[in-house]
């Protein structure tokens, strides 16, 4: 399998690219996908899954800790 080139701004990210770009562990992203908390795309006949960038950003927004005034 050939290595994927980074594509800034791409709508779909491999788990590895998402982990690298957002500083999250790959295992955590896979757990979120398999637990149904994060939507992913798997093209027919392919093993690789792709995370939808907008869904990942929405999940990260949910995790933001509110500031205390």
trRosetta pair geometry for C-beta under 8 A, 3 or more apart (Angstrom, degrees):
i j d omega theta_ij theta_ji phi_ij phi_ji
4 14 5.8 150 22 -6 166 142
4 16 7.6 141 40 73 126 119
4 17 6.4 -73 98 -56 136 123
6 17 6.6 156 -116 -136 71 110
6 21 7.9 142 -142 -75 110 107
7 10 3.9 62 103 -45 113 125
7 17 8.0 1 34 -159 77 153
10 13 6.3 130 87 -73 110 70
10 53 6.9 150 96 -41 59 136
11 52 6.8 -18 161 -148 81 69
11 53 5.5 -128 -158 19 36 114
11 54 7.3 -12 -152 -15 82 96
12 41 6.1 -59 -124 42 128 131
12 50 3.9 19 -180 163 113 134
12 51 7.1 144 -158 68 61 38
12 52 6.4 -36 -102 -99 68 49
12 53 7.0 -120 -76 -21 18 88
13 17 4.5 -136 -168 90 92 112
13 18 4.1 117 117 -61 133 89
13 21 6.8 -92 -142 22 148 141
13 50 6.3 140 63 -163 29 79
13 51 5.0 -29 66 60 89 92
13 53 5.7 95 -15 -74 110 85
13 56 7.2 -30 40 -4 131 153
14 17 4.5 92 50 8 82 103
14 18 6.9 -150 87 -5 40 86
14 48 6.3 -45 -124 -174 104 117
14 49 7.7 114 -143 82 60 50
14 50 6.1 -54 -86 -107 46 69
14 51 7.6 57 160 12 8 86
15 18 5.8 -56 -147 38 29 111
15 19 6.2 31 154 -21 64 108
15 26 5.4 82 144 -150 107 91
15 29 5.1 162 -150 103 92 131
15 30 6.0 32 -143 -65 150 84
15 33 7.6 -81 -95 -14 115 146
15 49 6.4 48 -38 75 107 93
15 51 6.3 101 -88 -24 57 113
16 19 5.8 -55 -148 35 28 112
16 20 6.3 25 155 -16 63 109
16 26 6.1 -1 -93 -104 55 126
17 20 5.8 -57 -147 39 30 110
17 21 5.9 24 159 -16 67 113
18 21 5.9 -58 -138 42 27 107
18 22 5.9 -12 174 16 65 115
18 24 7.0 -29 133 54 85 114
18 29 5.8 131 96 -129 126 157
18 51 4.8 9 -54 48 156 140
18 53 7.8 -162 -105 -100 103 67
18 56 6.0 -141 -150 -110 127 163
19 22 6.9 -75 -133 54 17 84
19 23 7.7 23 175 -150 51 2
19 24 5.3 -106 -128 76 62 70
19 25 6.3 -9 -141 173 117 12
19 26 4.4 -45 -64 -72 159 69
19 29 5.8 -118 -70 -5 92 140
20 23 7.9 18 -177 -68 20 40
22 56 6.8 -138 -38 157 162 128
22 60 7.0 -123 -158 -80 136 142
24 28 5.6 -108 169 74 100 126
24 29 5.8 106 113 -51 123 102
25 28 4.3 91 69 1 94 106
25 29 7.2 -164 95 -5 52 83
26 29 5.7 -58 -154 37 36 110
26 30 6.3 35 152 -18 69 106
27 30 5.6 -54 -146 38 32 111
27 31 6.3 36 153 -21 65 105
28 31 5.6 -52 -148 34 31 113
28 32 6.5 33 152 -20 63 104
29 32 5.7 -52 -150 34 33 112
29 33 6.5 32 152 -18 65 104
29 38 6.9 -76 -159 75 66 162
29 51 6.5 -65 -175 -67 121 149
29 56 7.9 -3 -130 -117 109 117
30 33 5.7 -54 -149 36 33 111
30 34 6.1 22 158 -10 68 110
31 34 6.0 -59 -139 45 28 103
31 35 5.8 21 161 -14 65 116
32 35 5.9 -61 -138 45 24 107
32 37 4.6 -85 -160 74 77 107
32 38 3.9 45 134 2 110 122
32 59 7.0 63 -171 -158 147 160
33 36 8.0 43 170 -61 28 22
33 37 7.8 -80 -60 56 19 69
33 38 5.1 -59 -76 77 58 99
33 39 7.8 30 -126 161 76 5
33 40 4.5 15 -137 -17 121 135
33 49 6.4 109 -179 131 160 153
33 51 6.9 -107 -79 -94 120 95
35 38 8.0 55 62 16 85 79
37 59 7.0 93 146 -121 94 127
38 51 6.4 -12 153 -137 119 108
38 55 5.9 127 -158 136 70 116
38 56 6.5 43 -150 -89 121 67
38 59 5.7 -20 -96 -58 99 156
39 51 7.7 119 89 -150 54 61
39 52 5.3 -6 92 21 103 124
39 55 4.6 -128 42 -120 98 168
40 49 4.5 28 158 171 134 117
40 50 6.2 155 -167 76 82 40
40 51 5.2 -45 -106 -94 89 55
40 52 7.0 -158 -105 -9 34 79
41 49 6.9 150 73 -164 41 69
41 50 4.6 -23 62 64 95 99
41 51 7.9 -173 18 -78 77 11
41 52 6.5 92 -20 -57 103 90
42 46 6.3 -161 -178 79 72 93
42 47 8.0 -40 -154 -176 111 15
42 48 7.4 171 -132 93 76 43
42 49 4.8 -41 -82 -105 91 79
42 50 7.4 168 -79 18 42 73
43 46 4.4 42 71 20 93 131
43 48 7.8 12 31 71 97 86
43 50 7.8 43 -21 3 90 117
51 55 6.9 -129 177 71 81 110
51 56 5.4 60 149 -53 123 122
52 55 4.2 67 80 10 104 113
52 56 6.9 176 86 -12 53 84
53 56 5.7 -58 -150 36 33 110
53 57 6.3 31 155 -18 68 106
54 57 5.7 -54 -147 38 31 111
54 58 6.3 34 153 -20 64 105
55 58 5.6 -51 -147 35 32 113
55 59 6.4 35 152 -20 64 104
56 59 5.6 -52 -149 35 33 112
56 60 6.4 33 152 -19 65 105
57 60 5.6 -52 -148 37 33 112
57 61 6.5 39 151 -23 64 102
58 61 5.6 -50 -151 32 33 115
58 62 6.9 38 149 -23 62 100
59 62 5.7 -50 -157 28 35 115
59 63 6.9 29 148 -16 63 107
60 63 5.7 -60 -154 36 38 111
60 64 7.4 61 147 -47 63 85
61 64 5.9 -25 -161 -11 41 116
